[in-house]
Amino acid sequence: MTTFKQVQDIIVDQLDKEENEVQLNTNFRDELEADSLDLFQIINDIEDEFDIKIESEEGLNTVKDLVDYVEKQVESK
């Protein structure tokens, strides 16, 4: 399973969205209407799934931002 697919599954589950609504260029706040609590829960799930630590949600505006961050953290482990 790709990193994108794993992240997509978490976002779909947390925000109760359809898979086609969550693409790489999708913006969390503008398109998915995610608030800070939603992002906190998504980040917690991703940290558990990938065994990484995400220090801040700053700069994580799109799904691609998050996928790139996760891949970078996993590679540096």
C-alpha positions in Angstrom: 0.0 0.0 0.0 1.4 3.4 -0.9 1.8 6.2 1.6 -0.8 8.2 -0.2 -3.4 5.4 0.1 -2.7 4.9 3.8 -3.0 8.7 4.5 -6.1 8.9 2.3 -7.8 6.0 4.2 -7.1 7.8 7.5 -8.5 11.1 6.2 -11.5 9.4 4.7 -12.2 7.7 8.0 -11.7 10.7 10.2 -13.6 13.2 8.1 -16.3 10.9 6.8 -15.5 11.7 3.2 -15.4 9.7 0.0 -12.1 8.6 -1.4 -12.6 10.7 -4.6 -12.8 13.8 -2.4 -9.3 13.2 -1.0 -6.6 13.6 -3.6 -3.0 14.8 -3.4 -3.9 18.4 -4.2 -6.9 18.5 -1.8 -6.7 21.3 0.8 -7.6 20.3 4.3 -9.3 23.5 5.4 -10.7 24.8 2.1 -11.9 21.6 0.4 -12.4 19.1 3.2 -13.5 21.7 5.8 -11.2 20.2 8.4 -10.8 22.2 11.6 -7.8 22.1 14.1 -9.4 19.2 16.0 -9.9 17.2 12.8 -6.2 17.8 11.8 -5.1 16.8 15.3 -7.0 13.5 15.1 -5.6 12.8 11.5 -2.1 13.6 12.7 -2.5 11.3 15.7 -3.7 8.4 13.5 -0.8 9.0 11.0 1.7 9.0 13.8 0.4 5.7 15.1 0.2 4.2 11.6 3.7 5.1 10.5 5.4 5.2 14.0 6.6 8.8 13.5 6.2 12.1 15.3 4.7 15.2 13.6 5.8 18.2 15.5 3.5 20.8 14.0 0.7 21.0 11.5 2.2 24.2 10.1 2.8 23.9 6.4 0.6 20.8 6.1 -2.1 22.5 4.0 -2.8 19.8 1.4 -2.8 16.0 1.4 0.4 16.1 -0.7 2.1 18.2 2.0 1.2 15.5 4.6 2.2 12.6 2.3 5.6 14.2 1.6 6.2 14.9 5.3 5.4 11.3 6.2 7.6 9.9 3.5 10.5 12.1 4.6 10.1 11.0 8.3 9.8 7.3 7.4 12.9 7.5 5.2 15.0 9.2 8.0 14.1 6.5 10.6 
